[in-house]
């Protein structure tokens, strides 16, 4: 499981020109799921994301977590995080989970994240989405549950 996390002042996601999810200060998370992901991967990323100290304290040091600031989350599924571009010019998505499998894992991720974070909004799984954000910093973090980076 992979996540691209962006610290934001605000973010929203639109489907068919309608806002389906919107947050204020917090994290925009793009989540990629592979067919090998399990509850261990979900638990690892939910814990890491909610406790990652990337928000500034009163001394302007990144010392506070999403939980510390009572921040919000906008979660967007993104299978392209498993794009393999090493061969040719067209990315391969063989490592991305099939939609029926990925959606179940995505829903489980949402439930576990909601158990820790007060406000969690989402896009629509599998939809063509437009994401708007005001990145703060900018701060962008890459996470992989297998810790490959």
mmCIF file of the C-alpha atoms, coordinates in Angstrom:
data_MODEL
# 
_entry.id   MODEL 
# 
loop_
_atom_site.group_PDB 
_atom_site.id 
_atom_site.type_symbol 
_atom_site.label_atom_id 
_atom_site.label_alt_id 
_atom_site.label_comp_id 
_atom_site.label_asym_id 
_atom_site.label_entity_id 
_atom_site.label_seq_id 
_atom_site.pdbx_PDB_ins_code 
_atom_site.Cartn_x 
_atom_site.Cartn_y 
_atom_site.Cartn_z 
_atom_site.occupancy 
_atom_site.B_iso_or_equiv 
_atom_site.pdbx_formal_charge 
_atom_site.auth_seq_id 
_atom_site.auth_comp_id 
_atom_site.auth_asym_id 
_atom_site.auth_atom_id 
_atom_site.pdbx_PDB_model_num 
ATOM 1   C CA . UNK A 1 1   ? 0.000   0.000  0.000   1.00 0.00 ? 1   UNK A CA 1 
ATOM 2   C CA . UNK A 1 2   ? 1.306   3.407  -0.954  1.00 0.00 ? 2   UNK A CA 1 
ATOM 3   C CA . UNK A 1 3   ? 0.291   6.885  0.066   1.00 0.00 ? 3   UNK A CA 1 
ATOM 4   C CA . UNK A 1 4   ? 1.184   10.353 -1.114  1.00 0.00 ? 4   UNK A CA 1 
ATOM 5   C CA . UNK A 1 5   ? 0.407   12.731 1.723   1.00 0.00 ? 5   UNK A CA 1 
ATOM 6   C CA . UNK A 1 6   ? 0.142   16.470 1.256   1.00 0.00 ? 6   UNK A CA 1 
ATOM 7   C CA . UNK A 1 7   ? -0.197  18.915 4.130   1.00 0.00 ? 7   UNK A CA 1 
ATOM 8   C CA . UNK A 1 8   ? -2.952  21.315 3.117   1.00 0.00 ? 8   UNK A CA 1 
ATOM 9   C CA . UNK A 1 9   ? -4.703  24.473 4.218   1.00 0.00 ? 9   UNK A CA 1 
ATOM 10  C CA . UNK A 1 10  ? -7.737  23.196 2.299   1.00 0.00 ? 10  UNK A CA 1 
ATOM 11  C CA . UNK A 1 11  ? -8.631  20.567 -0.298  1.00 0.00 ? 11  UNK A CA 1 
ATOM 12  C CA . UNK A 1 12  ? -11.653 19.344 -2.193  1.00 0.00 ? 12  UNK A CA 1 
ATOM 13  C CA . UNK A 1 13  ? -12.568 16.708 -4.737  1.00 0.00 ? 13  UNK A CA 1 
ATOM 14  C CA . UNK A 1 14  ? -15.178 17.000 -7.474  1.00 0.00 ? 14  UNK A CA 1 
ATOM 15  C CA . UNK A 1 15  ? -16.988 14.337 -9.472  1.00 0.00 ? 15  UNK A CA 1 
ATOM 16  C CA . UNK A 1 16  ? -19.190 15.423 -12.374 1.00 0.00 ? 16  UNK A CA 1 
ATOM 17  C CA . UNK A 1 17  ? -18.700 19.080 -11.355 1.00 0.00 ? 17  UNK A CA 1 
ATOM 18  C CA . UNK A 1 18  ? -20.069 18.444 -7.827  1.00 0.00 ? 18  UNK A CA 1 
ATOM 19  C CA . UNK A 1 19  ? -17.927 18.680 -4.685  1.00 0.00 ? 19  UNK A CA 1 
ATOM 20  C CA . UNK A 1 20  ? -18.097 15.272 -2.993  1.00 0.00 ? 20  UNK A CA 1 
ATOM 21  C CA . UNK A 1 21  ? -15.461 15.881 -0.312  1.00 0.00 ? 21  UNK A CA 1 
ATOM 22  C CA . UNK A 1 22  ? -13.952 19.012 1.197   1.00 0.00 ? 22  UNK A CA 1 
ATOM 23  C CA . UNK A 1 23  ? -11.656 19.746 4.147   1.00 0.00 ? 23  UNK A CA 1 
ATOM 24  C CA . UNK A 1 24  ? -9.867  22.591 5.858   1.00 0.00 ? 24  UNK A CA 1 
ATOM 25  C CA . UNK A 1 25  ? -6.453  22.276 7.508   1.00 0.00 ? 25  UNK A CA 1 
ATOM 26  C CA . UNK A 1 26  ? -5.123  18.738 7.457   1.00 0.00 ? 26  UNK A CA 1 
ATOM 27  C CA . UNK A 1 27  ? -3.949  16.097 5.003   1.00 0.00 ? 27  UNK A CA 1 
ATOM 28  C CA . UNK A 1 28  ? -4.831  15.192 1.442   1.00 0.00 ? 28  UNK A CA 1 
ATOM 29  C CA . UNK A 1 29  ? -4.004  11.507 1.013   1.00 0.00 ? 29  UNK A CA 1 
ATOM 30  C CA . UNK A 1 30  ? -3.747  9.722  -2.309  1.00 0.00 ? 30  UNK A CA 1 
ATOM 31  C CA . UNK A 1 31  ? -3.925  5.978  -1.597  1.00 0.00 ? 31  UNK A CA 1 
ATOM 32  C CA . UNK A 1 32  ? -2.701  3.216  -3.895  1.00 0.00 ? 32  UNK A CA 1 
ATOM 33  C CA . UNK A 1 33  ? -3.564  -0.412 -3.198  1.00 0.00 ? 33  UNK A CA 1 
ATOM 34  C CA . UNK A 1 34  ? -1.836  -3.530 -4.472  1.00 0.00 ? 34  UNK A CA 1 
ATOM 35  C CA . UNK A 1 35  ? -3.284  -7.047 -4.594  1.00 0.00 ? 35  UNK A CA 1 
ATOM 36  C CA . UNK A 1 36  ? -0.958  -8.157 -1.772  1.00 0.00 ? 36  UNK A CA 1 
ATOM 37  C CA . UNK A 1 37  ? -2.206  -5.624 0.803   1.00 0.00 ? 37  UNK A CA 1 
ATOM 38  C CA . UNK A 1 38  ? -3.663  -6.848 4.093   1.00 0.00 ? 38  UNK A CA 1 
ATOM 39  C CA . UNK A 1 39  ? -4.916  -5.488 7.402   1.00 0.00 ? 39  UNK A CA 1 
ATOM 40  C CA . UNK A 1 40  ? -1.290  -5.139 8.491   1.00 0.00 ? 40  UNK A CA 1 
ATOM 41  C CA . UNK A 1 41  ? -0.678  -2.673 5.652   1.00 0.00 ? 41  UNK A CA 1 
ATOM 42  C CA . UNK A 1 42  ? -3.804  -0.724 6.559   1.00 0.00 ? 42  UNK A CA 1 
ATOM 43  C CA . UNK A 1 43  ? -2.895  -0.595 10.254  1.00 0.00 ? 43  UNK A CA 1 
ATOM 44  C CA . UNK A 1 44  ? 0.671   0.491  9.515   1.00 0.00 ? 44  UNK A CA 1 
ATOM 45  C CA . UNK A 1 45  ? -0.338  3.382  7.244   1.00 0.00 ? 45  UNK A CA 1 
ATOM 46  C CA . UNK A 1 46  ? -3.270  4.553  9.384   1.00 0.00 ? 46  UNK A CA 1 
ATOM 47  C CA . UNK A 1 47  ? -1.003  4.704  12.431  1.00 0.00 ? 47  UNK A CA 1 
ATOM 48  C CA . UNK A 1 48  ? 1.890   6.318  10.545  1.00 0.00 ? 48  UNK A CA 1 
ATOM 49  C CA . UNK A 1 49  ? -0.295  8.939  8.860   1.00 0.00 ? 49  UNK A CA 1 
ATOM 50  C CA . UNK A 1 50  ? -2.272  9.954  11.929  1.00 0.00 ? 50  UNK A CA 1 
ATOM 51  C CA . UNK A 1 51  ? 0.868   10.289 14.074  1.00 0.00 ? 51  UNK A CA 1 
ATOM 52  C CA . UNK A 1 52  ? 3.308   11.716 11.511  1.00 0.00 ? 52  UNK A CA 1 
ATOM 53  C CA . UNK A 1 53  ? 4.689   14.959 12.958  1.00 0.00 ? 53  UNK A CA 1 
ATOM 54  C CA . UNK A 1 54  ? 4.537   17.292 9.952   1.00 0.00 ? 54  UNK A CA 1 
ATOM 55  C CA . UNK A 1 55  ? 2.557   20.229 11.344  1.00 0.00 ? 55  UNK A CA 1 
ATOM 56  C CA . UNK A 1 56  ? 4.314   23.222 12.832  1.00 0.00 ? 56  UNK A CA 1 
ATOM 57  C CA . UNK A 1 57  ? 4.304   24.004 16.541  1.00 0.00 ? 57  UNK A CA 1 
ATOM 58  C CA . UNK A 1 58  ? 4.530   27.487 18.077  1.00 0.00 ? 58  UNK A CA 1 
ATOM 59  C CA . UNK A 1 59  ? 8.273   27.567 17.232  1.00 0.00 ? 59  UNK A CA 1 
ATOM 60  C CA . UNK A 1 60  ? 7.575   26.796 13.546  1.00 0.00 ? 60  UNK A CA 1 
ATOM 61  C CA . UNK A 1 61  ? 9.110   23.306 13.861  1.00 0.00 ? 61  UNK A CA 1 
ATOM 62  C CA . UNK A 1 62  ? 7.353   20.295 12.390  1.00 0.00 ? 62  UNK A CA 1 
ATOM 63  C CA . UNK A 1 63  ? 6.529   18.723 15.734  1.00 0.00 ? 63  UNK A CA 1 
ATOM 64  C CA . UNK A 1 64  ? 2.773   18.151 15.678  1.00 0.00 ? 64  UNK A CA 1 
ATOM 65  C CA . UNK A 1 65  ? 0.697   15.349 14.205  1.00 0.00 ? 65  UNK A CA 1 
ATOM 66  C CA . UNK A 1 66  ? -2.695  15.350 12.547  1.00 0.00 ? 66  UNK A CA 1 
ATOM 67  C CA . UNK A 1 67  ? -4.126  14.156 15.862  1.00 0.00 ? 67  UNK A CA 1 
ATOM 68  C CA . UNK A 1 68  ? -2.382  16.950 17.788  1.00 0.00 ? 68  UNK A CA 1 
ATOM 69  C CA . UNK A 1 69  ? -3.919  19.677 15.618  1.00 0.00 ? 69  UNK A CA 1 
ATOM 70  C CA . UNK A 1 70  ? -7.266  17.873 15.249  1.00 0.00 ? 70  UNK A CA 1 
ATOM 71  C CA . UNK A 1 71  ? -6.794  18.131 11.502  1.00 0.00 ? 71  UNK A CA 1 
ATOM 72  C CA . UNK A 1 72  ? -8.995  16.830 8.735   1.00 0.00 ? 72  UNK A CA 1 
ATOM 73  C CA . UNK A 1 73  ? -8.354  14.225 6.032   1.00 0.00 ? 73  UNK A CA 1 
ATOM 74  C CA . UNK A 1 74  ? -9.405  14.028 2.406   1.00 0.00 ? 74  UNK A CA 1 
ATOM 75  C CA . UNK A 1 75  ? -8.737  10.493 1.129   1.00 0.00 ? 75  UNK A CA 1 
ATOM 76  C CA . UNK A 1 76  ? -8.616  9.814  -2.608  1.00 0.00 ? 76  UNK A CA 1 
ATOM 77  C CA . UNK A 1 77  ? -8.003  6.394  -4.169  1.00 0.00 ? 77  UNK A CA 1 
ATOM 78  C CA . UNK A 1 78  ? -5.313  6.423  -6.850  1.00 0.00 ? 78  UNK A CA 1 
ATOM 79  C CA . UNK A 1 79  ? -4.306  3.169  -8.530  1.00 0.00 ? 79  UNK A CA 1 
ATOM 80  C CA . UNK A 1 80  ? -1.667  5.006  -10.582 1.00 0.00 ? 80  UNK A CA 1 
ATOM 81  C CA . UNK A 1 81  ? 0.604   5.038  -7.516  1.00 0.00 ? 81  UNK A CA 1 
ATOM 82  C CA . UNK A 1 82  ? 1.472   1.496  -8.622  1.00 0.00 ? 82  UNK A CA 1 
ATOM 83  C CA . UNK A 1 83  ? 2.478   2.529  -12.135 1.00 0.00 ? 83  UNK A CA 1 
ATOM 84  C CA . UNK A 1 84  ? 5.638   0.802  -13.319 1.00 0.00 ? 84  UNK A CA 1 
ATOM 85  C CA . UNK A 1 85  ? 7.396   2.989  -15.882 1.00 0.00 ? 85  UNK A CA 1 
ATOM 86  C CA . UNK A 1 86  ? 10.697  1.114  -16.082 1.00 0.00 ? 86  UNK A CA 1 
ATOM 87  C CA . UNK A 1 87  ? 9.958   -0.455 -19.488 1.00 0.00 ? 87  UNK A CA 1 
ATOM 88  C CA . UNK A 1 88  ? 8.623   1.281  -22.536 1.00 0.00 ? 88  UNK A CA 1 
ATOM 89  C CA . UNK A 1 89  ? 6.575   4.440  -22.507 1.00 0.00 ? 89  UNK A CA 1 
ATOM 90  C CA . UNK A 1 90  ? 3.212   3.214  -21.326 1.00 0.00 ? 90  UNK A CA 1 
ATOM 91  C CA . UNK A 1 91  ? 2.998   2.553  -17.571 1.00 0.00 ? 91  UNK A CA 1 
ATOM 92  C CA . UNK A 1 92  ? 2.083   -0.931 -16.441 1.00 0.00 ? 92  UNK A CA 1 
ATOM 93  C CA . UNK A 1 93  ? -0.464  -1.205 -13.637 1.00 0.00 ? 93  UNK A CA 1 
ATOM 94  C CA . UNK A 1 94  ? -0.032  -4.941 -13.005 1.00 0.00 ? 94  UNK A CA 1 
ATOM 95  C CA . UNK A 1 95  ? 0.817   -4.353 -9.341  1.00 0.00 ? 95  UNK A CA 1 
ATOM 96  C CA . UNK A 1 96  ? -2.335  -2.307 -8.678  1.00 0.00 ? 96  UNK A CA 1 
ATOM 97  C CA . UNK A 1 97  ? -5.157  -4.283 -7.110  1.00 0.00 ? 97  UNK A CA 1 
ATOM 98  C CA . UNK A 1 98  ? -8.192  -5.044 -9.257  1.00 0.00 ? 98  UNK A CA 1 
ATOM 99  C CA . UNK A 1 99  ? -11.065 -2.638 -8.480  1.00 0.00 ? 99  UNK A CA 1 
ATOM 100 C CA . UNK A 1 100 ? -13.270 -5.184 -6.681  1.00 0.00 ? 100 UNK A CA 1 
ATOM 101 C CA . UNK A 1 101 ? -10.406 -6.109 -4.343  1.00 0.00 ? 101 UNK A CA 1 
ATOM 102 C CA . UNK A 1 102 ? -9.067  -2.566 -3.937  1.00 0.00 ? 102 UNK A CA 1 
ATOM 103 C CA . UNK A 1 103 ? -12.443 -1.097 -3.044  1.00 0.00 ? 103 UNK A CA 1 
ATOM 104 C CA . UNK A 1 104 ? -12.863 -3.458 -0.075  1.00 0.00 ? 104 UNK A CA 1 
ATOM 105 C CA . UNK A 1 105 ? -9.415  -2.550 1.233   1.00 0.00 ? 105 UNK A CA 1 
ATOM 106 C CA . UNK A 1 106 ? -10.080 1.153  0.608   1.00 0.00 ? 106 UNK A CA 1 
ATOM 107 C CA . UNK A 1 107 ? -13.329 0.969  2.628   1.00 0.00 ? 107 UNK A CA 1 
ATOM 108 C CA . UNK A 1 108 ? -11.529 -0.808 5.477   1.00 0.00 ? 108 UNK A CA 1 
ATOM 109 C CA . UNK A 1 109 ? -8.833  1.880  5.415   1.00 0.00 ? 109 UNK A CA 1 
ATOM 110 C CA . UNK A 1 110 ? -11.526 4.569  5.705   1.00 0.00 ? 110 UNK A CA 1 
ATOM 111 C CA . UNK A 1 111 ? -13.147 2.860  8.699   1.00 0.00 ? 111 UNK A CA 1 
ATOM 112 C CA . UNK A 1 112 ? -9.838  2.445  10.530  1.00 0.00 ? 112 UNK A CA 1 
ATOM 113 C CA . UNK A 1 113 ? -8.834  6.033  9.791   1.00 0.00 ? 113 UNK A CA 1 
ATOM 114 C CA . UNK A 1 114 ? -12.211 7.321  11.050  1.00 0.00 ? 114 UNK A CA 1 
ATOM 115 C CA . UNK A 1 115 ? -11.587 5.482  14.328  1.00 0.00 ? 115 UNK A CA 1 
ATOM 116 C CA . UNK A 1 116 ? -8.564  7.764  14.875  1.00 0.00 ? 116 UNK A CA 1 
ATOM 117 C CA . UNK A 1 117 ? -9.361  10.997 13.023  1.00 0.00 ? 117 UNK A CA 1 
ATOM 118 C CA . UNK A 1 118 ? -12.517 12.999 13.685  1.00 0.00 ? 118 UNK A CA 1 
ATOM 119 C CA . UNK A 1 119 ? -13.171 14.339 10.198  1.00 0.00 ? 119 UNK A CA 1 
ATOM 120 C CA . UNK A 1 120 ? -12.476 12.121 7.179   1.00 0.00 ? 120 UNK A CA 1 
ATOM 121 C CA . UNK A 1 121 ? -13.862 12.956 3.750   1.00 0.00 ? 121 UNK A CA 1 
ATOM 122 C CA . UNK A 1 122 ? -13.337 10.949 0.558   1.00 0.00 ? 122 UNK A CA 1 
ATOM 123 C CA . UNK A 1 123 ? -13.575 11.003 -3.172  1.00 0.00 ? 123 UNK A CA 1 
ATOM 124 C CA . UNK A 1 124 ? -15.622 8.354  -4.992  1.00 0.00 ? 124 UNK A CA 1 
ATOM 125 C CA . UNK A 1 125 ? -13.785 5.112  -5.599  1.00 0.00 ? 125 UNK A CA 1 
ATOM 126 C CA . UNK A 1 126 ? -13.131 4.511  -9.291  1.00 0.00 ? 126 UNK A CA 1 
ATOM 127 C CA . UNK A 1 127 ? -14.565 7.842  -10.416 1.00 0.00 ? 127 UNK A CA 1 
ATOM 128 C CA . UNK A 1 128 ? -12.832 10.408 -12.594 1.00 0.00 ? 128 UNK A CA 1 
ATOM 129 C CA . UNK A 1 129 ? -12.076 13.089 -10.005 1.00 0.00 ? 129 UNK A CA 1 
ATOM 130 C CA . UNK A 1 130 ? -10.785 16.635 -9.979  1.00 0.00 ? 130 UNK A CA 1 
ATOM 131 C CA . UNK A 1 131 ? -8.761  17.436 -6.884  1.00 0.00 ? 131 UNK A CA 1 
ATOM 132 C CA . UNK A 1 132 ? -8.176  20.992 -5.707  1.00 0.00 ? 132 UNK A CA 1 
ATOM 133 C CA . UNK A 1 133 ? -5.764  21.851 -2.930  1.00 0.00 ? 133 UNK A CA 1 
ATOM 134 C CA . UNK A 1 134 ? -3.813  24.572 -1.234  1.00 0.00 ? 134 UNK A CA 1 
ATOM 135 C CA . UNK A 1 135 ? -0.586  22.823 -0.246  1.00 0.00 ? 135 UNK A CA 1 
ATOM 136 C CA . UNK A 1 136 ? 0.946   24.171 2.941   1.00 0.00 ? 136 UNK A CA 1 
ATOM 137 C CA . UNK A 1 137 ? 4.721   24.437 2.935   1.00 0.00 ? 137 UNK A CA 1 
ATOM 138 C CA . UNK A 1 138 ? 4.684   22.699 0.495   1.00 0.00 ? 138 UNK A CA 1 
ATOM 139 C CA . UNK A 1 139 ? 4.937   19.453 2.414   1.00 0.00 ? 139 UNK A CA 1 
ATOM 140 C CA . UNK A 1 140 ? 4.552   16.200 0.473   1.00 0.00 ? 140 UNK A CA 1 
ATOM 141 C CA . UNK A 1 141 ? 5.455   12.819 1.987   1.00 0.00 ? 141 UNK A CA 1 
ATOM 142 C CA . UNK A 1 142 ? 5.642   9.414  0.282   1.00 0.00 ? 142 UNK A CA 1 
ATOM 143 C CA . UNK A 1 143 ? 4.833   6.305  2.325   1.00 0.00 ? 143 UNK A CA 1 
ATOM 144 C CA . UNK A 1 144 ? 4.896   2.614  1.456   1.00 0.00 ? 144 UNK A CA 1 
ATOM 145 C CA . UNK A 1 145 ? 3.684   -0.067 3.848   1.00 0.00 ? 145 UNK A CA 1 
ATOM 146 C CA . UNK A 1 146 ? 6.547   -2.315 2.715   1.00 0.00 ? 146 UNK A CA 1 
ATOM 147 C CA . UNK A 1 147 ? 8.937   0.536  3.567   1.00 0.00 ? 147 UNK A CA 1 
ATOM 148 C CA . UNK A 1 148 ? 10.549  0.455  0.121   1.00 0.00 ? 148 UNK A CA 1 
ATOM 149 C CA . UNK A 1 149 ? 11.019  4.227  0.334   1.00 0.00 ? 149 UNK A CA 1 
# 
